[in-house]
Amino acid sequence: MDYKRLGEIVAVFLIFFGVLFLFTKIAGPIPFTVNNINTATTDVFTSQGTGKASAAPDQAVISLGITSQAPTVEQAQTQANEASNKIISALKEQGIKEEDIQTTSYSINPNYSFSGETQRITGYSVSQNFDVEAPIEKTNQVVDSSTAAGANMVGGIVFKLNDEKRAELKNEARKEAVSNAKKSAQGLADAAGVKLGKVINVTESSGNIEIPMPFTVAAKAADQSEENVLIQTPEREVSNITPGESSIEVTVTLTYQTN
């Protein structure tokens, strides 16, 4: 090992730091300057686009129900329960699952008779309403079998898409909405002389168009007594039930930075 060479290096370092020490004592601390530049982009540019996708629905939700009248609440409830059980059994025979039959309302109301300035209760009405979800090809059978089993109210039919198809359509509508929003943004930016930066925010809103179909029922035969009349849908009306199309619409808002 070259101790002489090592000694020379150590001596150089000692001289350097000694001179630096003397300089700071005489001239003061050595100044250091740090430039700190903060930039913030606050200018933004927004654009909207709408996309829509449609398909033939594959599900139907049928609103139906029964109303029964009797002198007492207990009798009216018994009649309503018996009719409801028959309707549910008829629906199950059509392959409708119990979880797809939902009671939406159940009410008990008094019936009044007015004579002069007085009124009295003459009996009670019990009403029970259901929403039945079924494959669209079984819509006619559901309506006919339920009315044949005692349903005397059919409020409406809503055609809809199953969850998988709905998600597929929503993605299609979303892609179209984003594409339209980008085209609109670029067109507006070019016209305004603005240079678009990156997208910094995306929001969307969506809705679906499923229109209820009003539906009426009629007596099977006019010569039947009131208490024994069967309410059914006329064959001609049933054949005219058509689903049309269900649509999903998505609106997308894109927010850009501007350069």
Buried (B, 14 or more C-beta within 10 A) or exposed (E): EEEEEEEEEEEEEEEEEEEEEEEEEEEEEEEEEEEEEEEEEEEEBEBBBBBBBBBEBBBBBBBBBBBBBBEEBEBBBBBBBEBBEBBBEBBEEBEBEEEBBEEEEEEEEEBEEEEEEEEEEEBBBBBBBBBBBBBBEBBBBBBBBBBBBBBBBBBBBBBBBBEEBBEBBBBBBBBBBBEBBBEBBEEBBEEEEBEBBEBEEEEBEBEBEBEEBEBEBEBBEEEEEEEEBEBBBEEEBBEEBEBEEBBBBBBBBBBBBBE
